[in-house]
Amino acid sequence: MNDVALRADVSLGTVSKVLNGDPTVGAELRDRVFDACAQLNYQHNRIAASLRSRQTRTIGIIIPDILNTFYAALVEKLENLASASGYTVMVVTTGEDASRAAARIEVLKQRQVDGMIIIPSLNASESLEKTVGSGIPCVVVDRVSAENPFPSVATDNVDAAYQGTRYLLSLGHKHIALAVNSPKLWNTQERIAGFEQAMREGQGRADVRIVGMSVEEARMSIGNFFREPDRPTALFAANNLVTLGAISAQLDCGIDIPGDLSLLAFDDFEWLRLLRPAISAIQQPIDQIAVDAWRLVFQQISKRPISGQHVRAGAQLVIRQSTAAITGLGRRVVAK
């Protein structure tokens, strides 16, 4: 580092700040330091630096399933935000297993990550405070228990489900099913509450179906009630895995969408736009969730005052061709 400082004609402290990602160093000085590093083939020893600073500039991200499109998109946004701030992320998955989640969190603590961003696995929210402990910055995202002690970020699930259900009611549907993975999850409970509130106000027939945690479980369960003689006229799938299961069941049973059944998805991704018909969806604000989660964990790491400790972000209804209005004769017409 002394050689780099001499070559760049800056102080040793400036070299240290540049190599540790300090944003207060001006662009011209930063370029001189990096040029000197390149000329001298200097590689910064981050392990030694972390021993001195007691920080590893690493953030642990704990998610239930990397194959879940929502979680994958969220991890990508968080990784970009961390990289822009000079941090690296370490991603671990829990497979919806509370004991595995505890073990993964312990591994991250042993690796001395500077903070954690956690989406709890099934049945793990209640024990999260004990598992994480009080000595590490932590933000809980998406699945937040009522007694959650950590800063948190999530979609306003009650309002999102309420607005989606009100939209289906406005199309003339009175028998609407909400297909959910597990009522044990906080975000699912919130979506059920919003759905049932809208159905009460609209004097509709609320039909909450628990269809399982995997796409295959959802496919089989939804297929069974598609075959019922008194099936609902609209289906609200409560997350992207349930939506995949519903689409598979629809193909298995020969259900025409939206002719026989209107389909509304909670979670919006590119593949929903590419299907024919394209699927109407509740779009969660992934960018905002990632930005707020990163802000909250970074404020804790840097020991700054925490602003907006519990964030609930608004979702957006995106109307496409999979939802249709019912005429007086019961025939469904595709919404434009």
C-alpha positions, -999 to +999 in steps of 0.1 A: +000+000+000+030+023+006+042+016-029+007+024-043+006+056-023+040+067-036+031+058-072-003+076-071+012+106-051-015+103-024-015+095+013-016+060+027-050+069+042-064+078+008-052+044-006-069+027+023-102+046+018-103+039-020-096+002-016-123-001+011-149+016-010-152+049+009-175+071-012-160+103+002-129+100-020-131+121-052-131+105-086-097+119-097-079+105-066-097+072-069-086+068-105-050+076-096-050+049-069-066+023-092-041+032-120-012+028-095-026-006-084-028-018-120+008-006-127+021-024-096-002-055-100-013-048-064-041-071-050-059-058-019-058-084+009-095-082+021-090-109+048-063-088+065-084-057+061-114-074+077-093-085+107-083-049+113-117-034+107-137-063+122-159-061+091-159-085+062-180-063+039-202-094+033-240-096+036-258-129+042-290-134+023-312-163+035-341-174+013-364-205+013-360-214-024-337-200-051-360-215-078-389-192-066-390-164-092-398-137-066-368-147-044-344-150-074-354-115-086-350-100-051-315-116-047-304-101-080-315-066-070-299-069-035-266-082-051-265-051-074-271-027-045-245-045-023-219-044-051-225-007-057-216-001-020-185-023-021-201-053-005-204-090-015-234-112-008-235-148+004-267-165-005-280-196+013-313-215+010-334-232+036-358-254+017-387-243+040-370-263+068-367-244+102-338-265+115-319-261+082-326-223+084-311-222+119-280-241+107-275-218+077-278-187+098-252-202+122-228-207+092-232-171+082-225-160+117-193-181+118-183-165+085-187-132+103-210-115+078-216-079+086-254-083+084-283-105+072-313-101+050-337-130+058-369-144+043-379-169+070-387-205+061-420-221+071-424-222+109-391-203+115-404-167+121-411-173+158-376-185+166-358-160+144-348-137+173-332-165+192-315-179+161-300-146+149-293-131+182-289-094+191-254-088+180-258-087+142-277-063+119-307-081+104-337-072+082-366-095+077-383-094+042-416-107+028-426-131+056-428-110+088-443-124+120-466-103+142-439-102+170-410-096+146-383-077+166-361-068+135-366-040+109-387-054+081-398-048+045-429-064+028-456-058+003-488-044+018-504-079+014-538-070+028-544-041+004-529-060-026-552-090-021-581-067-014-576-047-046-572-079-067-604-094-052-623-061-058-613-062-094-626-098-098-658-088-081-662-058-105-662-083-134-693-100-119-677-130-102-694-140-070-678-174-064-640-167-062-614-191-049-581-179-033-555-207-036-528-204-010-497-224-001-499-224+038-519-203+062-490-206+087-471-179+067-476-143+077-479-130+042-504-157+033-525-148+064-525-111+052-536-121+017-564-142+031-575-113+053-576-089+023-594-114+001-621-121+028-626-084+035-633-077-001-656-107-005-676-097+026-680-062+012-690-075-022-713-102-007-695-129-027-688-165-019-652-167-005-635-200-011-600-203+005-581-234-007-549-246+008-530-262-020-495-269-007-459-255-008-448-269-042-459-265-078-468-302-080-489-301-048-507-271-061-513-288-095-529-318-080-550-299-054-562-273-079-569-300-105-592-317-080-614-286-074-614-278-111-632-311-115-659-302-089-693-295-105-697-262-086-662-249-092-656-211-088-658-188-118-625-170-108-593-182-092-568-159-074-535-177-071-517-163-040-481-167-052-461-176-083-456-213-074-494-216-069-499-198-103-477-224-120-496-252-104-529-236-115-518-233-151-506-269-151-540-280-137-559-259-162-540-277-190-547-311-174-584-305-170-590-287-203-602-255-186-604-226-210-590-193-196-608-169-194-638-186-211-644-212-183-624-195-155-608-162-148-572-164-134-555-137-114-519-142-101-502-127-071-466-120-084-459-107-119-430-119-141-420-120-177-433-155-184-468-144-174-468-119-202-456-145-227-484-170-220-515-170-242-537-157-228-513-134-209-520-136-171-534-107-151-513-102-120-506-083-088-472-069-093-451-067-061-426-037-060-394-058-059-371-029-066-385-009-037-384-039-014-347-045-022-338-008-018-355-005+016-340-039+028-305-028+018-310+007+034-322-008+067-293-033+069-267-007+059-280+018+085-275-008+112-240-018+099-229+019+098-247+025+132-268+053+117-303+061+129-329+037+114-356+055+094-388+038+085-381+006+105-411-013+092-419-007+055-450-019+038-449-012+000-479-009-023-485-034-051-500-028-085-528-046-104-518-054-140-548-064-162-542-087-191-563-113-210-568-141-183-596-123-165-630-117-180-663-101-172-695-122-168-725-110-187-761-114-175-763-148-192-732-160-175-710-159-206-675-145-199-661-119-221-623-112-223-614-079-207-595-056-231 
